[in-house]
Every structure is written in C-alpha cells, then in structure tokens.
Amino acid sequence: MTSATNQTPVTVVGAAIARDDSVLCARRSAPAHLAGKWEFPGGKVEAGESDAEAVVRECREELGVEVWVGEQVGADARIDDRFTLRVFLARLEPGQPEPSPLADHDLLAWVPRAGLPDLDWLTPDVPIVLELSRIPWSNL
C-alpha cells in the first residue's frame, strides 16, 4: 500500500473572480464531507498544463464562463500531504453569461470583499480570503 506522502504532488488551482468590489464564491455540494463549505472555483492542474491554463479550463468546466487570469493571491496553501492550492485573481471575459454551478457546487454568490470572512470556508482557502481583503483591487 502506498502512503499519500509517496504519491505524486498535485497542484489545485482556484479562481478569485473579481467584479466591482465582489468575488465569486462557490459552495460545495460534494463530496459529502465538504458539502456546505465555501471555496474559490477551480480544480487540479492536468499534465502539460500551466496554472493559468488550468484556471481557464476549470472555470469553463465548472462555471460555463471564460476568464482572464491575473496574479496569484497569497502563498501556496497545503490541502494535505499531496495537494497544494494556488489561487489566482481572475475576471470574466467580456460578454460572458452569469456563471452557474455546473459541478460539485450548489450555489454561487458574488460576495463583497468585506463579507468574505463571514462565509464558512474550506481551511486552505482561509489565508486567501484574508489576503483578498488586503490587496489593492487595482492589481487586476
């Protein structure tokens, strides 16, 4: 049996999609032990894919929208021994529809930055939430 520490490290990317002074937040519906928790939409980086390419693909697959990807927000966050989270600022490309939850989420919400800490976040996302309250919005 192989332990998690001997498995290949995996990067998970998230998108902090900004609009005005709000950020798009996604509430998990699956798996059961994460249901009800909030996160930034995203997913695993696939082989041969850059972090930015993964953000674009994941937003297309999970939200049905195209995004422009900016800088990383804060530092990498450990999810567990194998998975590391990187969150990037993003904006919807012009002419995109309103994002809708297509997989693993039951609710999306545009949350003002000041209200982000009020949500029940997944643990790895918490430092990103705090960083979003500190960074100048002109970075995007």
Backbone torsions as a table, in degrees:
resi	resn	phi	psi	omega
1	MET	NA	136.6	-178.6
2	THR	-97.5	133.1	177.6
3	SER	-83.3	161.3	-177.9
4	ALA	-60.8	-29.9	-178.2
5	THR	-70.5	-19.5	179.1
6	ASN	-94.2	-2.7	-179.6
7	GLN	-86.1	160.0	179.7
8	THR	-62.8	132.2	177.1
9	PRO	-63.0	145.3	-178.9
10	VAL	-126.3	132.1	174.6
11	THR	-96.3	131.6	174.8
12	VAL	-111.5	129.5	178.9
13	VAL	-106.5	149.6	175.3
14	GLY	-129.5	156.1	179.6
15	ALA	-116.3	117.7	171.2
16	ALA	-91.9	86.1	-174.8
17	ILE	-80.0	118.3	-175.8
18	ALA	-98.8	142.6	171.7
19	ARG	-148.2	122.4	-173.3
20	ASP	54.3	-122.8	179.0
21	ASP	-109.6	26.9	-178.4
22	SER	-120.6	161.8	179.5
23	VAL	-128.2	138.5	177.7
24	LEU	-75.9	124.4	-179.7
25	CYS	-119.3	146.5	-176.4
26	ALA	-122.8	131.1	177.8
27	ARG	-96.5	126.7	-177.4
28	ARG	-67.8	141.3	171.2
29	SER	-115.8	-13.1	-179.2
30	ALA	-154.4	153.4	-9.9
31	PRO	-67.1	169.8	-171.9
32	ALA	-54.8	-39.4	-176.6
33	HIS	-72.1	-11.5	176.9
34	LEU	-108.0	-7.9	-176.4
35	ALA	-57.0	135.3	179.3
36	GLY	92.5	-14.7	178.2
37	LYS	-85.4	152.7	-179.4
38	TRP	-100.4	150.3	178.7
39	GLU	-154.4	172.6	170.1
40	PHE	-90.0	133.4	-178.6
41	PRO	-59.4	147.2	179.8
42	GLY	163.8	-159.7	-179.4
43	GLY	175.4	-168.9	-174.6
44	LYS	-71.8	142.5	173.0
45	VAL	-77.7	128.8	-179.8
46	GLU	-88.0	160.0	179.7
47	ALA	-55.3	133.4	178.1
48	GLY	79.7	5.4	-176.1
49	GLU	-108.9	138.1	174.1
50	SER	-77.8	164.8	176.9
51	ASP	-57.9	-45.5	-178.9
52	ALA	-62.6	-41.4	177.8
53	GLU	-62.4	-37.9	178.7
54	ALA	-66.5	-39.6	177.8
55	VAL	-60.6	-47.4	-179.8
56	VAL	-60.2	-47.8	-179.4
57	ARG	-62.7	-46.3	-178.2
58	GLU	-63.6	-39.0	178.1
59	CYS	-66.5	-36.1	176.4
60	ARG	-65.0	-46.5	-176.6
61	GLU	-72.5	-41.4	-173.8
62	GLU	-88.3	-28.9	-171.8
63	LEU	-121.4	-14.3	-178.5
64	GLY	73.9	27.3	-178.6
65	VAL	-134.4	158.9	173.7
66	GLU	-100.3	139.1	-179.4
67	VAL	-128.9	156.6	168.8
68	TRP	-98.8	135.3	-175.3
69	VAL	-107.7	130.6	178.7
70	GLY	-105.5	-144.0	-175.1
71	GLU	-77.9	158.2	173.6
72	GLN	-67.8	142.0	176.7
73	VAL	-98.0	120.0	177.4
74	GLY	65.2	-162.3	-177.6
75	ALA	-96.1	166.9	172.4
76	ASP	-58.7	144.2	178.2
77	ALA	-120.4	132.6	178.5
78	ARG	-76.1	128.7	173.6
79	ILE	-89.0	-45.7	174.5
80	ASP	-161.6	-163.6	-176.6
81	ASP	-63.3	-23.1	-175.6
82	ARG	-107.0	-34.5	-170.9
83	PHE	-104.6	136.6	176.8
84	THR	-124.2	134.8	-179.5
85	LEU	-100.2	133.3	171.1
86	ARG	-126.4	125.5	179.9
87	VAL	-111.2	137.8	-178.1
88	PHE	-120.8	142.2	169.9
89	LEU	-64.2	145.8	179.3
90	ALA	-151.4	161.3	173.4
91	ARG	-135.8	150.3	173.8
92	LEU	-67.2	138.8	173.3
93	GLU	-66.6	151.5	179.5
94	PRO	-56.2	142.9	175.9
95	GLY	80.2	8.7	-179.2
96	GLN	-77.7	148.0	174.1
97	PRO	-71.1	170.9	173.6
98	GLU	-64.6	130.8	178.9
99	PRO	-58.1	146.9	175.7
100	SER	-134.8	146.7	-178.2
101	PRO	-72.2	117.0	-177.4
102	LEU	-106.1	-24.3	-177.2
103	ALA	-154.9	132.4	172.7
104	ASP	67.0	6.2	177.8
105	HIS	-132.2	145.3	176.5
106	ASP	-110.4	-7.3	-178.5
107	LEU	-155.0	137.9	170.4
108	LEU	-118.0	145.2	178.9
109	ALA	-146.5	137.5	171.2
110	TRP	-85.6	111.5	-173.8
111	VAL	-111.3	127.1	175.5
112	PRO	-57.5	144.3	-177.1
113	ARG	-53.2	-38.8	-178.9
114	ALA	-63.5	-24.3	-178.7
115	GLY	-94.1	-4.7	-177.8
116	LEU	-56.4	-43.9	-178.6
117	PRO	-64.5	-14.1	-178.4
118	ASP	-77.9	-14.1	179.6
119	LEU	-83.6	157.3	178.4
120	ASP	-89.0	89.5	-172.8
121	TRP	-83.6	152.2	166.1
122	LEU	-62.5	142.3	-173.7
123	THR	-51.8	-45.7	-178.5
124	PRO	-64.3	-21.9	-178.7
125	ASP	-81.9	-19.3	-174.3
126	VAL	-57.0	-47.8	178.8
127	PRO	-61.4	-30.8	178.6
128	ILE	-68.4	-42.0	177.4
129	VAL	-57.2	-45.5	-179.8
130	LEU	-65.1	-40.1	179.3
131	GLU	-65.5	-38.2	179.5
132	LEU	-62.4	-28.2	178.7
133	SER	-76.8	-16.5	-176.9
134	ARG	-100.4	-29.3	-172.2
135	ILE	-77.4	146.5	175.3
136	PRO	-67.2	133.8	-178.3
137	TRP	-69.5	-15.0	178.6
138	SER	-71.2	-7.8	177.2
139	ASN	-68.4	-8.7	-175.2
140	LEU	-115.6	NA	NA
